[in-house]
Amino acid sequence: MNTWKIKSSHYYSHDSRRRDLEFNLEGVTIITGESSTGKSAVIDTVNYCLGSSDCDIGNFIEARSSHVAILLTNGTQELFICRKMPVPGQKASGKMQVLSGSNIVIPKCSDDLRLTMNLETSLLNIQGVLGIGEVKKTGDSGSKVSIRNTTPYIFLNDETIISKRLSLYGLAGQKAKTVIDSYPYFIGAITEETLSLERELFGLNKGVEQEEKRQEKVKSSYEQVEKDADNILYEAINLGIIEKDTLEFTFQEKIDLLTTINSHTNKKPPSKTNSIYNELNKEKRQKLKELDNLEKELDSGKALSSTAKSFSTTLSSQKDSVEAVSFFEDKYESSNCPLCENSLTSPNDILLNVNATFESLKAEVETAETRIPKIETYIDGLLEKIEIQKQEIGRIEDKLKVIVKENTELSRAEDRYSFIERLKGKITFFLEQQGRIKLPALQSSKYREYVERIKDIESMLDPELIEEQIKAADSEVSQFATEYLRLLPTSVPCVGNKVHFSSKKMTLSILQSNGSLIPLNKIKSDQNYLALHVSLILALQKELQNRQRPVPGFVFIDQVSRPYYPSDKNDEYKKEIKLKSDSEDKEVISVKSYFDLFYKETEFNKNLQLIVLEHAYFENDERYKKSVKYRWTEDTLDKLIPEDWPTYESIKNGK
């Protein structure tokens, strides 16, 4: 026997006990029993010992086991792998023990274990013993072709065996990529040396890509720098500092020009004459106030003049009327009025009154005529003062205009000064940035070395040949799977059609006679899914063993009776299902066909070891009964881990 098989698995309690499971190294090993007895935990145990990042072993077993272990053998050498169980709150433990030799003595209890290795070191030792090369995967410097990548070829657990989407165990999530990437190595299309060269090639191509990006970055950086320089020069042109044709300068000439501009002293203009402007404004406001007062006096004078003239005219008219009596004062003494001829009671007295009135009016007219010239003289004086005031205000305004013009020019000068200072600030920052930033340069010698080495590696590699070898392996796997499928119970569309397997994305489908493919999720029927998954894993094992590849030769299969006696639909099927091998019941015949295939295949291929976890038990099939190593039922009162094993918490609390 050259292929590695699993000889036993072991469970250590917290109180120095050990539980052992032994497996038939040839043929089929069957563990039957009811649900929740620990059958599926056997697969999880092997997976955990082979370096799983999570411990998926059921809580009942995990709480009562301090360590788990497996023993592998290839007929001449043995490999013992033990791993500490995680304490509550941990996903997994990294403490392991790996022993290899011709006759390993299994430690009796947990006190005898020596877990001195971490997970990474342990996996490297395991891979070295199994013959898995220590190589990096192409395109992934952090991952390795490891024992972890072999689990799809050795486990057909309860989540995969009738999966509608996963063709193999471990293809969910990020792990799918590592499985796909490692497949060419495990089927022998590429060797450790080839993988190393491919990884080097990948790194070199990355190096070339980085150098080209660096070159592009240099180009882009300089383009941006020159653009920034031009923007600053545009501002200098707008300020009249330089001519427009400087934009045609070379880049270095532009840098020199900016340096020159930055070194020139920008003379600050004198301050604006705001104090004189304010004094003149104050004086103007005072003059305007005085002018306003004069104009008000003028208006009053004109009104007085107008009134005086009107009064004088009225007096003159009255005087003229009264003055007519004077023509009669010496000649006329009649009793009648000389004007209207009405009878006068006292003619002489009236005449005297008229004369008196006349004299009074005459005096007033003379007074009025004397005052009017004085008013006119006063008005003329006001007009003269107003004109002088306006001339004074005009002279002040002329001075203010001169100051405003000067201040406007000074403001422009100050603005230009500020713009130039701001421009010099930009230039200073620009030049300092150029001094600090070390623009990457293309490393021509390294670039040439990369290119030359790439040519050397490409001459040693033949990607087309590798691709053809992968396709050939896929074709053989598909052919083997088709042959197995024809021996198993199926329904449309599996009946009469071929299995198509592609490792490019690890897809499983049905190839119809017309050449069209039916993807896995469209096939339907749990019976078909069971047949396809079993056929594929047996085909992969056959191909790997034919190619003598370093993949263990054992396969764990979790319950082929699942589609026919689904425990999720019938609680009765959670118990052991007793069957008669000579029954004509369709479901019994279907389940039996799988075991017929298992026995036939292991008889033909001594390097293949099958471990089947089942609810079904053929009570009148001696071959089947002989294969049953453990039977965990109500009758046997047995299970993987005894009920009386103490838990971690109880030991910790001293109970």
Summary of the structure (lengths in Angstrom):
residues: 655
radius of gyration: 59.2
end to end distance: 47.7
largest distance: 192.0
contacts: 1922
relative contact order: 0.15
helix: 55%
strand: 13%
